[in-house]
Amino acid sequence: MGEEIYSGFSAKELFKEGIGMTYDDFSILDTSFTNIDRNEIVLETDLGKGIVLKTPIIAAPMDTVTSKELCIALALQGGIGCIHYNFKNPDGSPDIDKQVKEIESVKRFENGFIENPVTVSPENTIADAIQIGEKNKVGKSAIDTFPVTESGKPHGKLLGLLRKQDYSRTKHTDFKVKDRMVPLKKLIKGEWPITLHEANKLLWEEHLLFLPITDKKCNLRYLVTRSDLDKNEEYPLATKDENKRLMVLFAVETRPIAYERLEKCFKAGADGCIIDTSQGYTRYEVDMIKYIKEKYPDKLVIGGNISTPEACKGLEEEGLNSYRCGQGSGSICTTSGAIGVSRAGASGVYYCAKATKMKTIADGGIRQVGDIVKALTIGADVVILGNMLAGTEESPGNTIIDPESGLPVKIYRGMGSKEANVGEIRGYSRLPQGVSGHVKYKGSIHEWVPLIRDGIISAFHVLNCKNIKELHEKMNKGKIRFEKRTVGSLRESNVHDLLM
């Protein structure tokens, strides 16, 4: 009987030499017979504390990547965004309230029962209502329909409903709300207790766009909307909490101002936080982890950044569920050259994932879908993306035309860059650990992320794996094989011998 032949290396053999490996340094080999269907593949990952992603992508907390618009779009596509903390007042000091407003916008975008609907009083003018709607924008859209309560507060006695078709933004600005609203006696409403299924059924049967829910004393309890029902059907992968609201994370520092930030952001409805620091294995981070876990035990805390098993084990002892793995490998990160402390992205992910039961979030060095697949294959549960999401329609900033290439681009900068650290609110040393530049315009998240998902699913199909857990199990058993790349093989794997 002949000797069994194995192509390439196992992951253990690939990384055993202790040489820094990037995603460009190896390929995954096609050694598995595929006997599964694409529709059997599930990319779901449980980060902990009830946050389950159907698309294993987190948007990095960067001020040129993650806006409320991007968080909304990515959550609808099954991922989750993290609102950065680099908002500043005119004097350069931190502006926590702007971060809070971003979180509130995400949580308000899609709801089952809207717990705190934006309301007006009957004595408000239409101009007041328009201003209130603009102030409480959902994404880029102003609110234009309001329950009318006696006190003007969300849980006051319901008196009517002011719909966008009930007023003109130019002709009726001086009118009182009570003169244009639909009065209670003409309204169809639900009475609490009522299930979301029953409320949605009532919306359809009565041809309604809005359904106020009141208690027996006619105090407003909730609002249910047809638009939310439509979103549920249009975006089946959406990342939602138990109240059917989109989920969102926020970034927090390790400095004293973090305590106020944590209180305000969690009060606004955030589902978890990322401790955002380039060196995560410090007493500052450990102290912050302990504080958050004691004060907010039901909220997800993501630690990092780290890149070694020693750091992994240290943070795991503090009870973390998830951590960011990557130091110095981001496309706009200069930590490696600036301070000499870093690790190649793939090596960090492999060794850290082997050493811990925490969820490993690969952070840095990921430039294309193939890199995402490689990160997941060698142990990552999720990837956190900056460069690949920068330049999308929903990322902050305007699209401009690059004068040299003539292509549309958007600004992208590292959070350790000089430009991002104005006012030194991020706590970096004076030596910058990042740069600024431009990336090509990528279109909408709603077009881009489905393409990324499709690529990941295609790879899982080739590897004959139905989910990330099975992928990891096969990798650890040596059933998924790898090959080291030379400079020539890397050149061969890209577009070549073609006039562009």
URSULHU-V769259 format. One record per residue. N is the residue number from 1. RES is the residue in three letters. NEAR is the number of other C-alpha atoms within 12 Angstrom. Layout:
# URSULHU-V769259
N | RES | NEAR
N | RES | NEAR
This chain:
# URSULHU-V769259
1 | MET | 4
2 | GLY | 4
3 | GLU | 5
4 | GLU | 6
5 | ILE | 10
6 | TYR | 17
7 | SER | 19
8 | GLY | 23
9 | PHE | 27
10 | SER | 28
11 | ALA | 38
12 | LYS | 24
13 | GLU | 21
14 | LEU | 31
15 | PHE | 27
16 | LYS | 15
17 | GLU | 11
18 | GLY | 16
19 | ILE | 18
20 | GLY | 24
21 | MET | 31
22 | THR | 32
23 | TYR | 37
24 | ASP | 32
25 | ASP | 29
26 | PHE | 33
27 | SER | 33
28 | ILE | 35
29 | LEU | 27
30 | ASP | 21
31 | THR | 23
32 | SER | 24
33 | PHE | 15
34 | THR | 17
35 | ASN | 15
36 | ILE | 20
37 | ASP | 17
38 | ARG | 24
39 | ASN | 15
40 | GLU | 16
41 | ILE | 29
42 | VAL | 29
43 | LEU | 39
44 | GLU | 27
45 | THR | 31
46 | ASP | 28
47 | LEU | 39
48 | GLY | 27
49 | LYS | 24
50 | GLY | 20
51 | ILE | 39
52 | VAL | 33
53 | LEU | 37
54 | LYS | 34
55 | THR | 43
56 | PRO | 45
57 | ILE | 49
58 | ILE | 51
59 | ALA | 51
60 | ALA | 48
61 | PRO | 46
62 | MET | 46
63 | ASP | 38
64 | THR | 44
65 | VAL | 43
66 | THR | 50
67 | SER | 44
68 | LYS | 45
69 | GLU | 39
70 | LEU | 48
71 | CYS | 49
72 | ILE | 45
73 | ALA | 43
74 | LEU | 49
75 | ALA | 46
76 | LEU | 41
77 | GLN | 39
78 | GLY | 39
79 | GLY | 47
80 | ILE | 51
81 | GLY | 53
82 | CYS | 48
83 | ILE | 49
84 | HIS | 45
85 | TYR | 47
86 | ASN | 40
87 | PHE | 35
88 | LYS | 23
89 | ASN | 17
90 | PRO | 10
91 | ASP | 12
92 | GLY | 17
93 | SER | 19
94 | PRO | 29
95 | ASP | 25
96 | ILE | 32
97 | ASP | 24
98 | LYS | 25
99 | GLN | 39
100 | VAL | 35
101 | LYS | 31
102 | GLU | 41
103 | ILE | 47
104 | GLU | 40
105 | SER | 39
106 | VAL | 47
107 | LYS | 46
108 | ARG | 41
109 | PHE | 41
110 | GLU | 40
111 | ASN | 36
112 | GLY | 38
113 | PHE | 39
114 | ILE | 32
115 | GLU | 26
116 | ASN | 28
117 | PRO | 41
118 | VAL | 39
119 | THR | 43
120 | VAL | 41
121 | SER | 33
122 | PRO | 34
123 | GLU | 23
124 | ASN | 29
125 | THR | 27
126 | ILE | 36
127 | ALA | 24
128 | ASP | 26
129 | ALA | 42
130 | ILE | 34
131 | GLN | 21
132 | ILE | 25
133 | GLY | 28
134 | GLU | 20
135 | LYS | 21
136 | ASN | 30
137 | LYS | 27
138 | VAL | 31
139 | GLY | 27
140 | LYS | 21
141 | SER | 19
142 | ALA | 22
143 | ILE | 28
144 | ASP | 33
145 | THR | 39
146 | PHE | 49
147 | PRO | 51
148 | VAL | 44
149 | THR | 35
150 | GLU | 27
151 | SER | 20
152 | GLY | 32
153 | LYS | 24
154 | PRO | 29
155 | HIS | 31
156 | GLY | 29
157 | LYS | 30
158 | LEU | 42
159 | LEU | 37
160 | GLY | 40
161 | LEU | 45
162 | LEU | 40
163 | ARG | 32
164 | LYS | 25
165 | GLN | 16
166 | ASP | 25
167 | TYR | 29
168 | SER | 20
169 | ARG | 21
170 | THR | 11
171 | LYS | 12
172 | HIS | 23
173 | THR | 21
174 | ASP | 21
175 | PHE | 24
176 | LYS | 23
177 | VAL | 39
178 | LYS | 32
179 | ASP | 23
180 | ARG | 30
181 | MET | 36
182 | VAL | 26
183 | PRO | 24
184 | LEU | 26
185 | LYS | 13
186 | LYS | 11
187 | LEU | 25
188 | ILE | 24
189 | LYS | 38
190 | GLY | 34
191 | GLU | 26
192 | TRP | 23
193 | PRO | 16
194 | ILE | 24
195 | THR | 18
196 | LEU | 29
197 | HIS | 16
198 | GLU | 21
199 | ALA | 34
200 | ASN | 33
201 | LYS | 21
202 | LEU | 27
203 | LEU | 28
204 | TRP | 20
205 | GLU | 14
206 | GLU | 17
207 | HIS | 14
208 | LEU | 23
209 | LEU | 30
210 | PHE | 37
211 | LEU | 46
212 | PRO | 48
213 | ILE | 44
214 | THR | 34
215 | ASP | 20
216 | LYS | 15
217 | LYS | 15
218 | CYS | 25
219 | ASN | 30
220 | LEU | 41
221 | ARG | 33
222 | TYR | 39
223 | LEU | 43
224 | VAL | 46
225 | THR | 36
226 | ARG | 30
227 | SER | 23
228 | ASP | 32
229 | LEU | 31
230 | ASP | 19
231 | LYS | 26
232 | ASN | 26
233 | GLU | 14
234 | GLU | 15
235 | TYR | 25
236 | PRO | 19
237 | LEU | 30
238 | ALA | 36
239 | THR | 44
240 | LYS | 37
241 | ASP | 29
242 | GLU | 18
243 | ASN | 23
244 | LYS | 28
245 | ARG | 34
246 | LEU | 47
247 | MET | 50
248 | VAL | 56
249 | LEU | 49
250 | PHE | 51
251 | ALA | 43
252 | VAL | 47
253 | GLU | 39
254 | THR | 38
255 | ARG | 24
256 | PRO | 18
257 | ILE | 21
258 | ALA | 34
259 | TYR | 22
260 | GLU | 22
261 | ARG | 35
262 | LEU | 40
263 | GLU | 25
264 | LYS | 25
265 | CYS | 37
266 | PHE | 35
267 | LYS | 20
268 | ALA | 29
269 | GLY | 32
270 | ALA | 44
271 | ASP | 43
272 | GLY | 42
273 | CYS | 52
274 | ILE | 47
275 | ILE | 47
276 | ASP | 43
277 | THR | 40
278 | SER | 41
279 | GLN | 35
280 | GLY | 34
281 | TYR | 35
282 | THR | 22
283 | ARG | 17
284 | TYR | 24
285 | GLU | 36
286 | VAL | 30
287 | ASP | 24
288 | MET | 37
289 | ILE | 43
290 | LYS | 24
291 | TYR | 24
292 | ILE | 35
293 | LYS | 25
294 | GLU | 16
295 | LYS | 17
296 | TYR | 24
297 | PRO | 20
298 | ASP | 19
299 | LYS | 36
300 | LEU | 37
301 | VAL | 48
302 | ILE | 47
303 | GLY | 50
304 | GLY | 47
305 | ASN | 41
306 | ILE | 47
307 | SER | 45
308 | THR | 36
309 | PRO | 28
310 | GLU | 20
311 | ALA | 33
312 | CYS | 41
313 | LYS | 25
314 | GLY | 28
315 | LEU | 41
316 | GLU | 31
317 | GLU | 18
318 | GLU | 28
319 | GLY | 28
320 | LEU | 38
321 | ASN | 36
322 | SER | 42
323 | TYR | 52
324 | ARG | 49
325 | CYS | 53
326 | GLY | 50
327 | GLN | 41
328 | GLY | 36
329 | SER | 40
330 | GLY | 39
331 | SER | 33
332 | ILE | 36
333 | CYS | 34
334 | THR | 30
335 | THR | 34
336 | SER | 24
337 | GLY | 19
338 | ALA | 20
339 | ILE | 20
340 | GLY | 12
341 | VAL | 21
342 | SER | 29
343 | ARG | 36
344 | ALA | 35
345 | GLY | 44
346 | ALA | 48
347 | SER | 44
348 | GLY | 44
349 | VAL | 51
350 | TYR | 44
351 | TYR | 39
352 | CYS | 41
353 | ALA | 41
354 | LYS | 29
355 | ALA | 23
356 | THR | 31
357 | LYS | 24
358 | MET | 35
359 | LYS | 41
360 | THR | 51
361 | ILE | 47
362 | ALA | 51
363 | ASP | 49
364 | GLY | 45
365 | GLY | 39
366 | ILE | 36
367 | ARG | 30
368 | GLN | 26
369 | VAL | 29
370 | GLY | 28
371 | ASP | 35
372 | ILE | 41
373 | VAL | 41
374 | LYS | 47
375 | ALA | 50
376 | LEU | 45
377 | THR | 46
378 | ILE | 49
379 | GLY | 40
380 | ALA | 45
381 | ASP | 48
382 | VAL | 45
383 | VAL | 50
384 | ILE | 43
385 | LEU | 41
386 | GLY | 42
387 | ASN | 40
388 | MET | 39
389 | LEU | 49
390 | ALA | 43
391 | GLY | 36
392 | THR | 40
393 | GLU | 31
394 | GLU | 34
395 | SER | 41
396 | PRO | 28
397 | GLY | 25
398 | ASN | 20
399 | THR | 25
400 | ILE | 20
401 | ILE | 17
402 | ASP | 17
403 | PRO | 10
404 | GLU | 9
405 | SER | 12
406 | GLY | 11
407 | LEU | 17
408 | PRO | 22
409 | VAL | 27
410 | LYS | 31
411 | ILE | 34
412 | TYR | 39
413 | ARG | 37
414 | GLY | 39
415 | MET | 40
416 | GLY | 38
417 | SER | 31
418 | LYS | 26
419 | GLU | 27
420 | ALA | 32
421 | ASN | 32
422 | VAL | 25
423 | GLY | 22
424 | GLU | 25
425 | ILE | 32
426 | ARG | 40
427 | GLY | 32
428 | TYR | 30
429 | SER | 21
430 | ARG | 19
431 | LEU | 18
432 | PRO | 29
433 | GLN | 38
434 | GLY | 34
435 | VAL | 26
436 | SER | 27
437 | GLY | 22
438 | HIS | 31
439 | VAL | 33
440 | LYS | 25
441 | TYR | 31
442 | LYS | 26
443 | GLY | 24
444 | SER | 23
445 | ILE | 36
446 | HIS | 30
447 | GLU | 20
448 | TRP | 27
449 | VAL | 36
450 | PRO | 26
451 | LEU | 21
452 | ILE | 33
453 | ARG | 34
454 | ASP | 23
455 | GLY | 24
456 | ILE | 38
457 | ILE | 35
458 | SER | 27
459 | ALA | 33
460 | PHE | 41
461 | HIS | 30
462 | VAL | 26
463 | LEU | 36
464 | ASN | 27
465 | CYS | 36
466 | LYS | 29
467 | ASN | 31
468 | ILE | 39
469 | LYS | 26
470 | GLU | 26
471 | LEU | 37
472 | HIS | 31
473 | GLU | 21
474 | LYS | 27
475 | MET | 35
476 | ASN | 24
477 | LYS | 17
478 | GLY | 25
479 | LYS | 29
480 | ILE | 37
481 | ARG | 32
482 | PHE | 30
483 | GLU | 28
484 | LYS | 27
485 | ARG | 23
486 | THR | 14
487 | VAL | 13
488 | GLY | 13
489 | SER | 17
490 | LEU | 18
491 | ARG | 14
492 | GLU | 12
493 | SER | 17
494 | ASN | 13
495 | VAL | 11
496 | HIS | 12
497 | ASP | 9
498 | LEU | 6
499 | LEU | 5
500 | MET | 5
